[in-house]
Amino acid sequence: MVVRRIIAVLMLVSGLVAGLLPAWAAPRTFPATAQRGTMVATVYPQVQIDGKTMMLSPGAKIFSRQNTIVMHSTLLNNALVVKYTIDTQGYIKEVWILTDEELAVAQQ
């Protein structure tokens, strides 16, 4: 009786994990308004994109290659190819650091 319950639980868990795997591997999608550039984080809240100094909005989010949020200070003085969006005030609202796969797709 206990063995059957253990087997049932294991089957349920394996089914859930198998269902989630495609979601983890799904490619990121970017808004149609996203632009591409090379970003260097400088003095907060400033960044340089393609040599032009721009400001991050107060609620700006920077997404790593793993799609986790990273802090501006962890990127200081590193040139990174990114996609980014600009809000209605001209501030950078969202930044995605591109993965090697996303770079390859964009260059085709």
Secondary structure, 3 states (H helix, E strand, C coil): CHHHHHHHHHHHHHHHHHHHHHHHHCCCCCCCCCEEEEEEECCCCEEEECCEEEEEEEEEEEECCCCCEECHHHHECCEEEEEEEECCCCCEEEEEECCHHHHHHHHC
